[in-house]
Amino acid sequence: MLTLAFSLLLLTALLGLTLATLHLQAGRMRPLRWPVWGFHGLLGVAGFVLLLLCLGGPPRGAALGLANFGLFSAVLLAVALLAGLEVLFERLRYRRVPMLVVGLHATLAIGAVIMLAAYTLVG
């Protein structure tokens, strides 16, 4: 189940990379409709919930010092989720999201996925 959570979050990160690239080119392209953004959010929440369910299982990576990486990844994902909600609110309110908010959301989420990769691939 941890592998499924990691896969969902990795897919979410790849979709987020695509959305961020399209956001940077918004002046030259027509903006995407809300279902694409919503799918990105739903995938992220599903992966986050699966990760929380998996953290109750046996510890992993204690011999390599990675035992807390799952918890740290969950904390980073929770903060990234809050930043993602801020992106949504800014988009609904002003139609244009500041790149600082998008960059913060992306940085937190990518850091969490990298930590989760180390935690998942140890076992």
N, C-alpha and C positions, 0 to 999 in steps of 0.2 A: 504494500500500500504506500510505503514511503517512495518507492520508485514512481508510482502513479502521481503522487503529489509533486515530485521533482519534475516529471514530464509535463504536467499541466503548467507548472510555473515557468518552465523553460519555453514552452509554447507561448505563454503569455508574454514573456520577455521578448521573444522574436516578433510577436504581433505589435508589442509596444514600440520596438525599434522601427518597425514600418510606419506606425502612426506618428512617431516623432519626426521621422524623415519627411513624411507628407505634411506635417505641421510646419516644418521649416520652409517648405516650398508652397505654402498656402497662397502666396500672391500669384503664383503661376498656374495653380491647379484649383479645381473645384473642391471644396472641403467635403470630407466623407460624411455620410449620414450617421445618425446616432446609433444604429444597430451594430456597426463595427466597433465603436467605442464601448458600447454596452457589452458586446461579446468579450472584449478585452477585460473589462471589469469582472464579468461573471466567471471567466476562466481563472482570474487572479484570486477571487474570493473562494472558489471551489478548491484551488490548490492550497490556499491558506487554511481552510477548514480541514482538509485531509492531513496537512502537516500537523495541525494541532491534535488531531486524533492519533497520529503516529507517535507523537512525543510521549504519550502515556505508556508506550511499549518498553521493551528492554533497552538499556543504554547501548550506544554504539561508539566505537572509536576511542574508548577510554585509554587503551594502551598507547595510542598515538597522540593523546591530548586533544582529541576532537569531540569529547563527550558533550560539551556545551554548545557546539556549533548549531545543533538543531534548535535549541532554545534561542540563541542569538539571531538565527535566521528568522524565527517566528517573530521576534521583537522588531527586527528591521522591516519585515513584511507588514506588520501592524502599522508602523509609522508610514511606510510607503502607501498603505491603503488609505490612511488619513490624508496624505498628500494627494493621492488620486481623487479622493472626494473633493478636495479643494480645487483640483483641475476641473472636475465636473461642475462645481458651483461657479467657478470663474467663466467657464464656457457658456453656461446657461445665462449668466448675468450680463457678460460683456461680449460674448461671441469670439473673443480673442484671448487666449491664455498667455500670460507672461512666461517667457522661456525659463525664468528662474524657477518657477513652480514645476514646470515640466522636467527640468534638469534635476531638481531635488527628488522628485518622484522616481525618475529613472535611476539616479545614483543609489538611492536606498534599495530599490527593487533589484538592481543588478548585483549589489553587494550581498543581498540576502540569497539570491540564486547561486552565487559563487560559493558562499558558505554552505548552502544546502547541498551543492554538488560534492564538496569535500566530505560532508557528513554522510551523504547517501552512498557514495562510491567507496567508502572505507570498508563497509560490511560485506 
